[in-house]
Amino acid sequence: MKNQVFLLSPANCGGIRARRVVSDAAQFALAEQLRTPAGASLGDVFSFVSGLYFRGKLAYARRFSRPPDPADRFVASGVLVITPNAGLRAADVAVTRESIQAFAGEPIDLTNARYRRPLEQGARALCASIGPDCDVVLLGSIASGKYVEVLLPIFGERLLFPPAFVGRGDMSRGGLMLRCAASGEELEYTPVA
């Protein structure tokens, strides 16, 4: 079976749930953990902020990732998250409240160099790390260029996506991926190109 890593599109860090998790008044476990110097897992925070869609992407990617070198810290889990200003980060990397607030302040826009440059650098580092025989599956929108225009020139034909996403909304995609992760039935992929 071919090696593959997953790139997950980010959660909206400017929404109501994001403001709740970074609030000084929040007293639930994730918010309290986020306020500590050690922080909380990026995947956990984005799952809270986004709800079903990100939770589905994360569960699916964890279930079906096959990184080429699990000892390589950059791609150990095979699950990387696109961030608004820090390029690609492992889903299990710790983030702080300040990180989430900084994410909220950066638009995910191709004209925003603070978004585009780190993503290009991270994608090039990932490409070098995984070698030529590993696929990269994007779990995010391909309808706009905000991810594809940056990633496609770097990964070419190895950048894949699930065609089952086409025509579905975020909630439907999230539910589909949770069901697939639970059943062990992997979706088919096709090149973004």
C-alpha positions in Angstrom: 0.0 0.0 0.0 1.4 3.4 -1.0 2.4 5.9 1.7 0.3 9.0 2.1 0.0 12.0 4.3 -2.9 14.3 4.8 -3.2 18.1 4.7 -6.2 19.5 6.6 -7.6 22.9 5.9 -7.8 25.1 9.0 -10.7 26.0 11.2 -12.0 29.5 11.3 -10.2 31.1 14.2 -12.3 34.3 14.1 -15.7 32.7 14.9 -17.8 32.4 18.0 -16.4 29.1 19.1 -12.8 30.3 18.7 -13.6 33.4 20.8 -15.1 31.2 23.4 -12.1 28.9 23.7 -9.6 31.8 24.1 -11.8 33.7 26.5 -10.5 34.4 30.0 -13.9 33.5 31.3 -14.0 30.0 29.8 -13.8 27.4 32.4 -13.9 24.1 30.4 -10.9 21.9 30.2 -9.7 22.7 26.7 -9.8 26.5 27.3 -8.0 26.1 30.6 -5.3 23.9 29.0 -5.0 26.4 26.1 -4.1 29.2 28.6 -1.2 27.2 30.2 2.3 27.6 28.9 2.2 24.0 27.6 -0.9 24.7 25.5 -3.3 22.3 23.9 -3.2 20.1 20.8 -3.8 22.0 17.5 -6.1 19.2 16.4 -8.2 19.4 19.6 -8.5 23.1 19.4 -9.5 23.1 15.7 -12.0 20.3 16.4 -13.6 22.4 19.0 -13.6 25.5 17.0 -14.9 23.9 13.8 -17.0 21.1 15.1 -18.1 18.2 12.9 -16.1 19.1 9.8 -12.6 19.3 11.3 -13.3 16.5 13.8 -14.2 14.3 10.8 -11.1 15.3 8.8 -8.9 14.7 11.8 -10.4 11.3 12.6 -10.2 10.2 9.0 -6.6 11.4 8.5 -5.4 9.7 11.7 -7.1 6.5 10.6 -5.7 6.3 7.0 -2.3 8.1 7.1 0.7 6.1 6.1 3.7 8.3 6.5 6.9 7.1 4.9 9.0 7.6 8.0 7.2 7.6 11.3 10.4 8.6 13.1 10.5 11.9 11.1 9.2 14.5 13.6 7.7 16.7 10.8 5.5 13.9 9.4 5.4 11.4 12.2 1.7 11.1 12.4 1.1 11.8 8.7 -1.5 14.5 9.6 -0.6 18.1 9.0 -2.8 21.2 9.4 -2.7 24.3 7.2 -2.5 27.3 9.5 -3.2 31.0 8.7 0.3 32.2 9.5 2.5 29.2 10.5 2.5 27.0 7.4 2.0 23.3 8.0 1.9 22.0 11.6 1.4 18.5 12.9 -2.2 18.0 14.3 -0.7 17.0 17.6 1.6 20.0 18.1 0.8 22.2 21.1 -0.6 25.7 20.5 -1.4 28.4 23.0 -4.2 30.9 23.3 -1.8 33.5 21.7 -1.3 31.2 18.7 -5.0 30.9 18.1 -5.5 34.7 18.5 -2.7 35.2 16.0 -4.4 32.7 13.6 -7.6 34.7 13.9 -5.8 37.9 12.8 -4.5 36.5 9.5 -6.7 36.1 6.5 -6.3 33.0 4.4 -5.8 34.8 1.2 -3.2 34.2 -1.6 -2.3 37.9 -1.5 -1.4 37.7 2.2 2.3 36.9 2.3 2.0 36.0 6.0 -0.3 33.2 5.0 1.3 32.2 1.7 5.0 32.2 2.4 4.9 29.9 5.5 2.6 27.5 3.6 4.9 27.4 0.6 7.9 26.8 2.9 6.2 24.1 4.9 5.0 22.4 1.7 8.5 22.4 0.2 9.9 21.0 3.5 7.2 18.3 3.5 7.9 17.4 -0.1 11.6 17.0 0.7 10.8 15.0 3.8 8.4 12.5 2.3 10.3 11.8 -0.9 8.9 11.1 -4.4 6.8 8.0 -3.6 4.3 9.4 -1.1 0.9 10.9 -1.9 -0.4 14.1 -0.3 -4.2 14.1 0.3 -5.8 17.5 0.7 -8.9 17.4 3.0 -10.2 20.8 2.3 -11.8 22.9 -0.5 -10.4 22.7 -4.0 -13.1 25.1 -5.3 -11.1 28.2 -4.5 -7.4 28.6 -5.1 -6.5 29.4 -1.5 -4.9 26.0 -0.9 -4.5 24.5 -4.4 -2.6 27.4 -6.0 0.1 27.1 -3.3 0.2 23.3 -3.0 -0.2 22.1 -6.6 3.0 23.6 -8.0 4.9 21.9 -5.2 3.3 18.4 -5.1 2.0 18.2 -8.7 0.3 14.9 -9.5 0.8 13.7 -6.0 -1.7 16.2 -4.6 -4.9 14.3 -4.3 -8.4 14.9 -3.0 -11.5 12.7 -2.4 -14.0 13.2 -5.3 -16.8 12.2 -2.8 -16.4 15.8 -1.4 -17.7 17.4 -4.6 -21.2 18.8 -4.1 -21.2 18.2 -0.3 -21.3 20.9 2.4 -18.9 20.9 5.3 -21.2 19.1 7.7 -21.9 16.3 5.2 -18.1 16.0 4.5 -17.4 15.8 8.3 -20.1 13.1 8.8 -18.8 11.1 5.8 -15.3 11.1 7.1 -16.3 10.1 10.6 -18.3 7.2 9.2 -15.3 6.1 7.1 -12.9 6.4 10.0 -15.2 4.2 12.1 -15.8 1.6 9.5 -12.3 1.5 8.1 -13.5 2.1 4.6 -11.2 4.6 2.9 -12.4 7.0 0.2 -11.0 7.0 -3.3 -8.7 9.9 -4.3 -8.0 11.6 -7.6 -5.3 14.1 -8.5 -6.3 17.8 -7.9 -4.5 18.6 -11.2 
